[in-house]
Amino acid sequence: MPVQLLKIMKEQSETPLPSHLQKEDLKDLQEGSDHTNKYIQGIVVLSYPLTKLGDGTDFFKIVLQGLDDSCSRINSINILIYGKMAEDCAKVIRHGDTFIVAGYKVIKSPTAREDGRHGCHLEVSEEDGSAIYIYTKPRTATASETAFVSIAPKYVYTPLNQLKDGTIVNLYGVVKFFKPPYVSKGTDYCSVVTLVDPSNVKLTCTLFNGNPDSLPKIYKVGDIVRFHRIKIREYNGQMQGITSGGFASLTFDGTVGAPVVPRTSSKVYTFMDEEHKTIEELRVWAASNISISGPAAKLSSVQPMLFFDLTCQLVGKAKVDGSSFLLKVWDGTKCPYPTWRVPVEAKDLEGERVLLHQLRNLMVDILVYDNHVQLAKSLKIGSFLRIYSIHAKQASADNENVSHIEFHLHGGTCYGRGIGVLPENNSDVKELKTFLESVDLADSQNMESMSSVELDGTFSDFTDLESHLQRCQQLPVTVLTDHQDLNNTELKTIMNSTAPQQYRIRAKLRTYKPQKLHQSVKLHCSKCNSLQEVPDGDVFDFILQRSAITDPNPELHNTSWYDSVMWTTQDQKQRKIAIHFVRHDEMLRQPEDTLLMIEGGTLKEVWKLTKRFKCVIPVRSTEVDLELLDLSAPFLLQGNVKYYGCKQCSAPKPIKSLSSMAAEERPSWDPTEIAQVLGIELLQYVFIMKFTLVDGTGALNAYLFDYEKFFQIPASEILTNSFLQEKMQMTMNMLCPPGRKLGDLPWLECFIKSYNVRDAMKHQVYYQIFDTTVAEDVV
């Protein structure tokens, strides 16, 4: 029997191993050595789901940790199990089991640098004469109880200011910002978390998993997380965290005095007594060092034009169209303004009819869009939700003068937009359930409804907007992200001082340019420091038409790393179009994971492909290889973003250079990496604006040069996203309200730095805003 499940009784195995087998240590394991009559022993610390390979063979992967030195990184190894043995092992193996394998093949591991494990892995199958022995101890915990690994390594935790590029570390941090799990452009779910700790360093982590429940269960800013085996990499001069093999997380409530109870989907984890102290220390530090958000807003306090978080219960849902979905929710309070009722067919509405009728005056309709639709469809009626960054949009019904509020959860994930499902034991859910049980539904049905557009009721647009603007003037308009030791300096003093220097100022924004905000977006080359306008779409269309004159070269089709399809259009021009699909592991990936190259396509055809495939590269044929088009055109399209290269600094390489990325274990198709492989110096989208600042002592012009920190909006997305354009306009209206007298403008704090610009004719001093962010409370 190749797989034997044995028991340990009184610290001894009930069945001894065959006498001819001798133990081999992981540190002595080498490819090419004789491993006959040898066995490897260790503890199962990680297992992956049972899957099938392309030929139908069962495949099961585990990570084994040696017993002799559990703190050593080299002392863990990947075990790849095939066929019937894979199926048998997947049924019985549990974390913490002692695992012994004999008759294995030792193969060089292609993922050793990525996962930080042994340089070799073991391949095991019944056909190769392998044998597996699994020793289990009697389990005292029930299936519903948390089990702990019987042999727990002593973990070392790294402060955020000591992270190094390329390392895999364990760490603790306080959540400063997060995006709830959302469907990425691939098949995985993604969550973005920004952490801080007492070292005063910030770390942004991008986490992926095929199961959203396996991502950190973060509910609010101020939660504390523990990450094990997270990979650190440096990007644009800053450290970032990404998931690696074996990544695991625990999340704790960051409230001082709350129970120290970890949130995790795993049944197996370690948590030492001394870690309680770590949690308590981080809670105390966070309470006085970061701005922890208070309770989510109530429907009774909602104002027009606000973005807010809502903790609520789902009572109904319905499909609206392909890109939007309706959620009907309530929180026991009543919105003070008429609200939008989304028209849907009765047959499409899910929910208990009696309850929907009882709550008709208390529930509101929230329309969710794009990437949030898939999650919204899966929500269970009656579940408790926290919906982040809902837009309370003021609107009027067609042919009516009555204004109302519409609730939208826009597509994308900026500002943490998303939906989180809260468990029954969450403290906010317990409080909400108690409140909902106390609501008298009879009273809500008898009172005159002001929450539905169908009934009479008005409110003054201008009065509410005016009061909102006045409240925003009381709030911090901007947030200073560094240099807290600097004191405010008057503008007059700054203009009379020599450059270069850094200053903290308190001033009002009198005017700004350009007034048409889309004109502020430029393309910047960090190598030659040049700026250029974003090319017009007509230029791209012209370049595509010109390249379509030359037919694709059939000799360049179906290479070792991409498959090709070619056809002739049925129009008068009878264009020949070729699409080359990049393969990975000899297989085509799902469309959302696929990079393709297109020859002969029009602008309309290219944009259609970007809606379905992850990356699209326009190319043309030469006699020997595919090549990029003129760099006046984008070299890559991903989603709605066009990526350009600097003509002066780029040295384009043949397209076959991409084959090295296709050979990676998990190609990310990151635009920066693609640009590097193709010899392209990537141009970055930036905001370039001129602010005229005044403070009563003087006025100066300060330039804003920003990728996404100031507005918290990516400059790369602003030109193709009407919602982000609206958001940016609202932000500028808050910083510099139109039609206001100078005395009524809000004060804003920011950092500026002075610098010298000299040429043969003259010398000038310029000023630039830096390390400043618009407060999230403003819009």
N, C-alpha and C positions, 0 to 999 in steps of 0.2 A: 504493500500500500504506500504510494509515493508521499501522501500527506497524512501524517499521524498526529492526532490530537491527544496529548498526554496530560496527566495531572501531577501536581506536586503535592505530596502528602508528607507532613512533618518535615518540611524543608528538603525532601528527597523525591526524585522522580519515581513514579510507580513502575516505569519501564526504563531500563538503562539503554544508552546508545550502543550500537554495534561496536564491538571491541576493537575492530580494525581502524576506526575513525580517530584521527588526531586533530586537535583544535589548532586553527590558524588565526593569528592576530591580523586585524585590519591593516595595521601599520606595515606588515610584511607582505601584503597582497600586491602582486605585480603581474602584469600581462606577460604571457609567455612562459611562466613558471609551471611546474608540475603540481597540480592540485588534487591528484588522485588520492583517495582515502583521507582527504582533509575536510574539515567542516568549519563554518563561520557561525558564531553565536552572538546574539545581541538582543536589544529590546526594541520592539516596534514602536516608533514615536510618530509615524505619519503613514497614512495609507490613502490611496486615490481610488475613485470609483472604478468598478469593473467595466471595461469597454471592449469593443471588438475592433480589430484591425481591418484594413481594406479587404483582406482575403477571408474574413469571417472568424479568424482565430481570436479566442478570448485573451485579454491582456489585463494584468493586474500589477500595480506598482506599489511598493512600500519603501519606507526609509528605515534603516536599521541603525541603531546606536550601540556601540560596543560597551561592554560592562567594565572594562579595566580603567577607563579614563573618560568619564562622561563629559568633562569640560572641554576636551580637545575637539577642535573643529574637524580635523581629519578623521575623527572617530565616528563618522556617520557615512553610510553608503546607500546608494540606490539599488534595490533588488527588482529586476524585471522578470515577471513570471508569465509563462505562456501556456495556452491550451487548457486541458482539463484541470491541471494544477492551479491555474489562475482562478477558475470557477470555484474549486474546492476551498482555496485559501480565502477568497472574498467572503465566503459564508461564515468562517469561523474566527478569523483574525480580529483581535481587538487591541486597541492601544494599550501598551503596558505588558503585552504578552512577551514571553521569551521565545525567540525564533531561532531555529538551527537549520542550516541548509548544507547539504553535501552534494557532490556531483555537479558543480556549477561551472559556467564559463566566465572567465575574467576578461572584460572588454574595456577599452579606454572610454571614459565617459565624456561625451561631447558637451555636457552641461556643468562640468566641474567648476568652471570660472563663474558661472551664473549662480549656482546654488551653494557654492562653498563647501561641497562634500568631497568624498574620496575621489581621486583622479581616475579610478576605475569603477565600473558597475558590474553586478553579477547578473547573468542571464540563466534562467532556470526553466526546465520543461521536462515532462515525462519522457519524451522522445530521446532526450540526452541522458537518461538514466539518473535524473536528479532525485533527491529525497529531501523532504521537509518534515521537521519535528516542531510542533508548537506546544509549548508548556504553558498551561494555565493554572493559576491559583484560584481557589474557591472565591467567588464574588460575594461580598456582603451587601453591596449597594443594589437597590432595585433599579429597574430600567429607567424610572423617573427621577432617580437621585443622581447627583453629580458624582462621578468616579474620578479618582486621582491616580495618576501614573505611579506605579509601585516604586520605581526607581527614579527619583526626581533630580535632574541636574541642578547645580547651583548656578543661577543665571547672573550675569554681570550686566548692569544697565548703564548706557552711555549718555551723559548730558548732551544737550543739543549743540553746545558750543564746541564739542570735541568730535563731531562727526567727520569722517574722511571719505573721499570719493572711492567707490568700488568696494566698500566694506559691507558686511551684513551684520546688523547689530540688534540688540534689544534696547528698548527705551520706554520712558514714561513721558507724558505730556498733557497739557491742558488744552482743550479744544477752543481755539479762537475763532474759527470759521469752519463750516463744513457744507458739503452738498450731499443730500440723501442719495442712496443708491439709485442710479439711472442706467438705462440701456445704452451701452457705448456703441460706437460704430461697428464694432465686432459683435461676437455672440455673447460676450461677458457683460456683467453689470460693473459699473464704476462708481466709486465714491471718492471725493476729494476732501481732505482734512488738513487744516492748518493748525499746527501745534506750537505752543510756547512753553517755556519752563523757567525756573529761577536764574538760568544762565543768560536770560534776556536775548535769546536767539530764536528765530522763527523757522519752522520746517513745514513745508507743504508736501503732503503725501498723496500720491495717486494710486488707488487700490483697485484691483480687478479680481473678480471671481464669477464663475458661471452661476453661482447660487447667491442671490442677494442677501439671504439670511446668514451667509458666512462672512459678510463684511461687518465692520464694527457697528454695534448698535448704539449710535449716537442720536440723542434726542434734542440736545440744546447746547448752545455755547456755554462753556464752563464745565462740561463733562470731562472726566479724566480717562485717558486711554493708556493701556499697556500693549505695546507691539513687540512681538517676538519675531526674530528673523526677517527684518525688513531691510531691503537693499538700499544703500545710499549712493546717489550719483550726483555729480556736479553739473549744473546746466546754467549757462549765462552768469557764472560767478557765484551761484547760490546752490546750496545743497538741497536735494529733493529726495523723498522716500518713495520707493515703488515696491510692490509685492514681489517676493521671491518664493522659491519652493519651500514649503513648510511654514509660511507666514501664518501667524495666529494673533488674536487680539482679545483683550478684555476691556470692558467699559464700565466706569463707575460714576455714580452721581457725584457732581462736584460741590454739592451743597454742604457747608460745614455742619457737622452733627448728624448727617443722614447715615443710615446703615451702610456699611462697606460690603455691598453685595455685587459681585461681578455680573455683567450681562454678556452672554456669549451663546452661540449656537452649538458649541462643542461640548460633548459630555466628558471630555478628558482634558484636564489642564492642571497646572500646579499653581498654588498661591500660598506663599509662606507667611507665617505670622508677622515677620518683620516688615512685610510689604504693607500691612495695615498702617504702619507709621508713615510710609512713603505717601500713601493716599491722603492721610490727614494733613501732612505737611504741605502737599500741593494744594489742598483745599484752602488752607489758611493763606498761602501765598497768593492764590488766584483771587481770593475775596478782596484783596487790597491792591492788586496789580493789573488786572484786566477788567474790561467792562463786560460783566456778565449780564446777559439779557434777562429781564424779568419775565413774568407770565405772559403767554401769548395774548393778543388782543381778544376782546369779546365783540360779538356782533353788535351789541348795544353801543359800543364806543367807536364804531367804524365811521370814518369821514371820507368824503369824496376825494379822489386823486391820491389816496394813500396806498402804500404797499405794506402788508402786515402778515403776521403768522397767526394761524387759527387752530386751536385745539377743539375738536368737534366729534360728533358721532355721525356715521353715514347711515342715512335712512332710505336712500333711493339712488339709482344710477340708470343711465340710458345711453345708447349710441346715438350720436348726432350726425356725424358724417365721417369720412375716412381720416380726417386730421384732428377731430375734436371729440370729446366725451363729456357727458354731464354727470356731476355728482350733486346730490341733494343732501345737505347737512344741516345740523342744528347744534347749538351749544346752550340752549335753555334761555337765552336772552333774545331781545327783539331789535332788529336793525331799525334805527329811527327814521330812515328814508325809504321811499318806494324802491323796490328791487325788481330786477328783471326776472321774468319767467321764461325759460328757454322752451320753445315749442317742440314737443316730441310726440310721436305716436304712442297711444296708450299701450299697445302691444309691445313696444320697445322698452317700457319703463319697468325696472325691477324694484321690488320693495313691497312691504305689506300695505295693501290699499287702505285699510282702516287707519293705520298709523300715519300714512302720508296725508290723509284727509285731516286727522287731528292736529298735525303739525303744520298745516298749510300756512299759518300766519307767523310761524316761528322759524321755519327752515328757509334756507336760501339756495339758489342755484349757482354752482361754480362750474364754469366751462374750462376744461383742461385741454391742452393742445400738444401736438407733435410727440416728443419723446416721452411725455407723461401718460399718453393714452394707454399704452400696454399695461402699465402698472395699475392705472385706474380701472381697467376692465377686470383685473384679477381681485379687486378689493371685495371683501365680504360685507353684505348688508349687516349693520349693527356694530361693525368694527369701529374702533376709536382711532382718529387720525390727527396728525399735526401736519397741516399744509403750509408750506413756507413761501413767503413773498407773493401773496395773492394781491392782484391789482384791483382796487375799488375804482372802477372807471365810471365817470359821469357821462351820461348819454341821454338822448331823447328818442322816443319811438317815432317811427315814420309818420308824418302828417299830424304830429301832436306837439303841443307846447309843454307837456308835462315832462320834467326831468326825472331820471331815475339812476340808480347805481347798478352797474353790471360787475360781477365778480369773475375775473379771469386768472387762470394760472397759465402764463405764456410759455411757449416752448423754450428750450435751452435750459441751462443750469446757472446762469449768472445770478449773483446775489443769493446763492443757495436755494434757488427755486426747486421745489420738489414736493413729494408726498412721503411722509413717514407713518408707518403703522405702529401704534403704541400698544404694548401688552397690557393685560388686565391689571397686573400688579404695579404698574407705573403710578407714582404718587399723583401726577396730574390727572390721570384717568380716574383714580379713586375719588379725587375731589370733584371731578366733573360728573361722575355717576351719582354721587350723593346729591349734587345740585339738581341734576336732571330729574331725579326721583321726587324732588320737592316741588317741581313746577306743576301748577294747576292748569291742566290743558283746557278745562272748561272756561277759565277766565280768558285764556288766549283766543278762544274761538268767539267769545262774546264781544270782546272789545273791537272797536273799529279798526280795520286793518290799514296800516300805513306802509306795509312792506310789500305790497303788490302793485305793479304798474296799472293793472286793470281797474283799480279803485282810485277815487279822487285823492289828491294829496300833492303838494308842491313844496319845494324848498328853494331858497335863494342861492343860485349858483355863486354869485359874487360875494355874498356875505360869508358863505362857508369857505370859499377860496381865500378871502381876505383874512379870516380868522386863522386859517391854516398857515398862511404866510407869516402872520404875526407870531404864531407858536414857533415856527421854524427859526425866527429871529432870536428866540430865547434859547434854542438848541445850539450846540457846537456845529457850525457849518462845515468845518474841516477838521480832520484828525491829523495830528503830527505823529509820524511813525518812528521818529528817532530824535537824537540830539536834545533830549529833554533838559539838559543842563544849560542851554542857551536862554538868555533873557531877551525880552522884546527890545528892539532898537527902532528909533524913529526914522522915517524915510529921509528926513533932512540930513541926519547924521550919516546915513548910508551913502547918500549922494556926495557927501563931502569927504568920504574915506577912500583910501587907495584899494585897488583890487590886486589879487583875488582874496575874498573873505566870505564867510558864511554868516547869515543873520536869521534871527527869528523876528517876524513882524506881526503886527495887528493892524489890518487896514480894510478898506472897502473897495470893492471892484466897481469902478466907475464905468468903464467900457471894456469891450473885448472885440477882437477881430480873429477870424472872419465871422460875420454875423450869420452867414449860411454855414452851419456847423459841419456839413459833409465836406466842405472845402478845406477843413483843417487836417484832413487825413492825407499823409504823404508817405512815400517809401524812402527808407533810410538805409544806407550801407555803412555798417559799423567799421569796415576796413578802410575805405577811403573817405568816410564821413560825408558823403554826398547825399543830397536830398533830391527827389524828383516827384513829379505828379504821378498819381495812379493812372495808368493808361486807360483810355476810353475803350469800351467794349467793341466799338466799331473797328479799332485797330486790330484787335484780336481776330475779329471776323474776317478782315481783309487778309491777314496773314494765313488763316486757315484756308481761305479760298485760293490763295496763291499757291500754297503747298499742295492743294488737291489737283493741280494741273498735272503733276507727275504721278503716274500710277505706282502703287506699292510693288516692291520687288519680291516676287514669289520665292526666290532663293533664300530670303531671310525669314521665311515662315517656319513654324514648328521646330524650334531649336530645343536644346537639352533643358532649357529652363522656362520656356513659355510655349503655349499652344496658340495657333492663329486661325482666324476665320475671316474669309473675304467674300464679298458679294458686290454686285453691280446695282446701282439705284435704277428705278424704273422711270425717272424723269427724263427730260430731253438731254440733259448733260451726260447721263449714264456714267456717273462717277463710280470709281472703284473705292470701296471702303474696306480697310483691314483693321481688325482688332486683335491684339496679342494679349492673352491672359497669362499672367505670371503664375507658375506652379510653385508648390511648396511640398517637399517630401514626395515628389512625383505625383502629387494630387492637386486638383484645383480646390481652392478654399471657398467658403461661403462668400456671396457677393460683398457683404459688408466687411470682409477681411481681405478682399482681392485688390491688387494693383493691376491695371491694364494700360496698354498703350494703343492709341488710335491714329490711323493714317487716313486722310481724305475726308474726314468728317466736317460738317458745318458747325457753327457755334451752337445752334439749337440741338444738334445731335450730341455734342460734347456735354452740354448741360444736362441732357436726359440721362447720360451715363453716370454723371456725378451724383444723381439722386439715388442711384442703386448701388454703385460700387464705391469702395473706400477711397481709392486714388485713381486719377486719370492723368496720363501724360501724353500730350499731343506730340507726335513724331513724324518723320518722313524717312524714306528709304534712300540710301546711297548704294553703291555697288558692293560694299563690304559690310555695312552694319546700319542699324537704325540710328538716327541722330535727332537731337532736339531741334525745334524750330528757332527762328530768330528770337533773341532774348527780349525783344519788344513784346513778345507774347509770354504768358505765364508758362513756366516749365512744368508746373504741377497744379492740379485742381483737386481740392479735398472739401467735400460739402459745398458750401457757397463761397469758399475762400480761394482766391487765385494767388499763387505764389510766384514771385518774380525773382530774377537774378540780376546782379549788377553787371552791366556790359563791360565796365572797365576792369573789374577785379576777377571776373569769372574766367575759367579756362575749361570749357565744356569737354567732357569725356564721352566716349561711345556709350550707347545705352547698355551694352553687354556688361558694363561695370556694375549694373544693378544685380547681376546674378549672384554676387557675394552676399547681398542682403537676403535674397530669396533662399539661400542655403542655410540661413540662421534657423535656430530651433523655433523661434516665435517672432517672425518679422513684425516690427511695430509700424513700419512704413511712416515713421516720423518725418515730417518735411525737412527738418534740420539735417537728419541723417541722410535722407535721399539727396539733398543738395550737396552735402559733403562728398558722397560717393560719385556724384555726377560732375564734380569739379565746379559747382555753382556757389558763388558767394551770395547767400540768401539776403534779399532785401526785407527789412522789417517794416510793418505798418506802424506809423506813429501819429500822434496828435501834435500838431504845431499851432500854437495860438499865442496871441499877444494880449496880455492883461494890463490895463492901466489902473494902478493901485494908488489910493490916496489915504492919508491918515490925519489931515489937519496941519501937518508940518511941511508937506510937500507931496509930489506925485512922481512916480517913476513907472516905466514900462518894463514888465517882467515877462519873459517868454516861458511858455509851457512846452516841454519836450517830453512826451509821455507815451508809453506803449499801452498800458492798461491800469496803472496804479492810481492815478489821480481820479478818474471817473469810475474806476472799477468796471470798465467796459473794454473788451479787447478792440483795439483799433482795427484789427483785421476783419472784424465782423460788422462794423458800423455801416458800411456802404451797402450791404445786402440785407439788413435787418431793420425793418421799419419800427419795430418795437424799441430796439436799442436807440434809434435816432430820436424817438419820442422821449425816451428816458434821458438822453443827453440834453435835449432841449429843456426838459423840466428841471434838470439839474442847474443849467445856466440861468433859467428864470428864477430859481431860488437864490443863486449867488448874486445875480444882478437883475432884480425884478424890473421888468419894463415899465416905464412911466412913473417910476418913483423918484422923489427928490433925493438928493445926496444924503441928507440927514436921516432918511428913512431906510437907507440900504443896510443890510446886515453886516456885522463885522466878521471877518474871517481871519484865522491865524494860518500862517504858512512859513516855510523856510525858503529863503532865496539866497543865491550865491552870486557874487560879482566875478567877472572875468574880463581879461583884456583882449582886444582884437586890434592887431597892428598890421598896417601895410606900408608901402613906400610913401604914401601921401599923408596918412593920419593915424591917430590912435584913439580908440573909443572903448568905453566901459559898458558892458552889457550885464543884464541880470536874468537869472533863470530860477524858476520854482522847482523845488525838489523835496523828496521825502514828505509829501503832503497828500492826503487822500480826502475826498469828499465824504462827509459823514453819511452813513447808511440811513440815518434818521431823517435826512433832509428830503428825500423823495420816497 
